[in-house]
Amino acid sequence: MISIEAKNFNNPDEVNENFNNAKIESVNIRGQRVNKLTLQPAWKWSVDVQPNIGTDSCQASHLGLMVSGAICCVHDDGTEVTYKAGDAYSIAPGHDAWVVSDEVAVAYEFAGMWGE
């Protein structure tokens, strides 16, 4: 059994560029996946992801940390939060989200699905 494992996003296990305005790089650590999301200023879930998924809103939960940029997330219940560099976030299923500014948004997510 491996007691310590480290991986670097300079050499990700997977790269997904199947969604407009988004790049998702993943590393798998001891059976857990960590994603690095790089979202362009024009990215919006309901425009760039929803057509491929087919649900009215994102039905995944997310746990992550913003590194740069800002994202606004609005939940189906009307709750709206903008999170920016340095913010940790948790998002329940049933939401839309989009990049707020002209800056690329980069986040690392430790739980949740992206496009599955």
Secondary structure by P-SEA (a helix, b strand, c coil): cccbbbbbcccccccccccccbbbbbbbcccbbbbbbbbccccccccccccccccccccbbbbbcccbbbbbbbccccbbbbbcccccccccccccccccccbbbbbbbccccccc
